[in-house]
Amino acid sequence: MDHAAHYLFLIASAREPGHVGNTEWLARRAAAQLAPDTQQTWLHLSDIPLPAFVDQRHTTGTYPWPDDRVRPLLDATMACTDLVLVSPVYWYSFPSALKTYLDHWSAWMRIEGLPFKEAMARKRLHLITTSGNRAKAQPMIDSTKLCAEFLSMTFAGALWGKGGPPGAVQSDDVAIAAADRFFLPPTA
């Protein structure tokens, strides 16, 4: 694994503060397999006051730099080599905090002097998710792949585990085994 790798884990769960959900548990299991010198940043989107996205592409056409509340999230996104969306499935899709974050990409692509698209094209995008059944996670997995394609990012795959009540994924032996291999380089 590249010693310069920097993984940004964006936790999008809407669980009450202080509770580690199934998806975060699975992500932390996968992250434990990264090389010890791999930089990891973990952010809970629920702790970041993201304003609603206002689409001004066809009026103003550009956006100002984010304010001090949102700027750390932009900076963390720009600094990572690997962006890991840690998101349970909500209504076959992303939870609202993650969707709002992705909507802000539309603004960040249009900030004068910010090479957002170019920087994103050098990153890998991963998805770690849980839900009641795998088929119902597919729309979110497809959306993640399309987001990666749009910005020419490498889609590095999706890790799915059985969600539901707290601790459900901890009895999903298939998901745990997959988590232990998720960030390992593919073998030739």
Secondary structure, 3 states (H helix, E strand, C coil): CCCCCEEEEEECCCCCCCCCCHHHHHHHHHHCCCCCCCEEEEEEHHHCCCCCCCCCCCCCCCECCCCCCCHHHHHHHHHCCEEEEECCCECCECCHHHHHHHHHHHHHCCECCCCHHHHHCCCEEEEEEEECCHHHHHHHHHHHHHHHHHCCCEEEEEEEEECCCCCHHHHCHHHHHHHHHCCCCCCC
